[in-house]
Amino acid sequence: MTKSAKFLSYVWYPVSLTLAVMLFGALLSRGSSIPVALYVPIVLVGLLIVTLEQWFPYRLDWRPRSADVKSDAAFLGIVQIFFPKMLAILAVLAISERTHANAQNDWWPHEWPLAAQVILMVLAVDFMRYWVHRACHRFMLLWRLHEVHHSPDILYSLNVGRFHPLEKILHFVFDSIPFLLLGVEPQVLAGYALLYSVNGFFQHSNIFLRYGWLNYFVGSAETHRWHHAKDPKTASCNFGNTTIVWDLLFGTWYLPKDKTLDQIGIMNAAYPKDFRSQMVTPFRSRKALLQGKTLREEIGNVLVTLYAQYITLLQSRRIVASSGNPMAVQNALLLRIIRENNNSLFGRQHKFEDIDNYADFARQAPVGDYETLRPYVDAEIERNEKALTCEPPSRYARTSGTSGKPKDIPITASYLEALRRIQQTAVAYQHKACPEAFSGSILAITSPANEGVLSNGKSFGSASGTVSENTPALVREKFVPLAAALTISDSRVKYLLILRLALARRDITYICTANPTTMLTLVKLYREHESIMIDDVETGKFFLADKVPPEVWPVIESHLAACPQRAAELSRLQATTVERRIADLWPMLRLVVTWTCGSAGIAVQALRRELHLRTRILELGYLSSEVHATFTIGRRAETGMPTFDTYFFEFAEREKWDRGEHECFTLDRLRKGVDYYVIVTTPSGLYRYFMNDVVRVTGFLRRTPLLKFVQKGKGVTNITGEKLYEAQVLAAVREAMEEAGHATRFVMMLADEQAYCYRLYVEADVIPALVVTAFANAVEAKLMKLNIEYQSKRESDRLGLLNAIWLKPGAGEAYKHFCVQQGQREGQFKTVALAYRREFHFDIDAHAGENQS
């Protein structure tokens, strides 16, 4: 080595650091912003170091390969700059300005010169980081994260940023939060960041450097290279970052004069080096790898994929073939249902033996609702008569009735098998739309399939539970074990327990629940009980165990294993995120299957804000206790394929039916864009059953119409002839809220016939700054465009001005609770967003916000 090169090896670091500090001070004195003053010298020093690595390399075998540069550039750009440097530091500096301005303590020497405060901060930060760094080498949970930093087998400037994001969050806790709380000035924070960054680049650089006496003051490249030694015992030294004084004080300083460093890195040669793999590797259980658990899960995922592809291929051919002539399937189905039930009480009374076609059926059997069929159901239950079907029901789906008395919908064994086929097909198409959703755990929230026994010894329960039971077994193995929790009657305890069981699973990739408000409730409960929930996950407990029915608790307790690693992750999340979202709790979530149409679309807007952009929301399909009428075959809600091989469908145009023109149409006579009431005949004995649901034809698959649920039939009001529809109200509110930058959680429009006006109640995702009268005007303007009769009545003053009221948070949940108490089933609850005030018995005004000006 030449004398000049040796001389320069002592000069590069102190001169570069000095010039960087001088440039920082000069930029600040000339009025440059703090980010500019900070990043300009850092970038210049970084470019200098990259150049010096080419001219004066420490080791030729440490020159990076293209794969190294690609991975380290990803770490540096994503983790070190954007997470947290580029975005978080800017936010931190903004926060620190407010904190400093409002500082109410004297713990920090604000009167000291800037340089003295920066040096004090370096010492303070390095003291805390020293012990965190030592803990990362001692405790396996932390080492799994820190191992990412030690994984490279070479050292050069770019791999200074190779840290797992969760470890960077841990650093952030000690780098910034204490000093923000102390009100430290932004210039001091920036000064520390400058020294930390410049020193870090040199510390990891592949430059021939000599520090001399500086090795006893700063975390140098010479000392830090020994910290990256491949031998873990040797590497347990030199934990300091910017300064090395704490290693000297606590006996971990190490720089031998008679030894040379051989290999660096970690002992595990198979450890992945690419960015994507290192993001997930810390979460992979080594014990599970040794036991083959991960392999089993992978095999299970392969089997699910193969099964879904097989079902999709099989059903796709059948669907495409039959969609060309759906009425051939429909007519054959109708005649089969009639022939099989000729000898039932209903069949004899309506002369099924004389029916040869649909026209005969329409003449013989009138359109009716459950109350017209209730005597037959009662005959089956109370006297075991073959009242509706010759095949006896094997169970019943219970739902709320309009009269207050529940409806028990019969389900025969053969119909149950048909439901199983529908669900298998629906799940297969969900897999086709989002296969990655089936790679992890599944959270399926339903009501219980078995809730009790009727007088005939047959069980009754929810339709959603029955559908869930018919999910393919390979998929059900992935379910979070909720069955016992779902039977709990106390809704608060039930949902908190569901949340507790789900929190233990970081790998939830799929969530299914009929009503999107259920997920909003879960995340709301988490925010209210975050700390105690984290403690429960860590210890394997449930803080409301005494509220769980004793006959249920043993089953629940068997699923409450302690998960300290998961609890630690939630704790880190608690320390770094302002408000937890569903996306934060389950970062691997890829698919949410729920109702998206009709009034459920309001809650879906709020739900969308809780999810990551990559998480897809898929329509569950038009299903109820009576029918599983459609399943989604594409990625949009408009692709509801009617299950015309299971149910015989009839339809009535909504406008004509509302005028008293009760003409019915079969599946082949529907027109695109028209709204229809649905009338079904099922294999379990519902004949020409009026669903009081409105669907819209959104398109066709060959000759088969695709259906989308629009609203419940009762969602129509008429004060002065305007005939306002729920869908119009929801569309107007949705657009007005989106323009205001908000989403709605709950909407209720009440027709006040006495005052000749409408009252609009809205619960927003956050309390809007928008003046409520301006919002009412915006909604009304949109209603006038959507409904010309409404416009006419308003312009003629026959209809009063729309009155809007903001609701307090939780109003929608309170209304749901009220309805459940009145007899509606929680798992099948559907909000009707438009009603008459005289028929609306919930005291909604009690939930009005204070500021309605």
Summary of the structure (lengths in Angstrom):
residues: 853
radius of gyration: 33.6
end to end distance: 80.5
largest distance: 113.0
contacts: 2817
relative contact order: 0.06
helix: 52%
strand: 14%
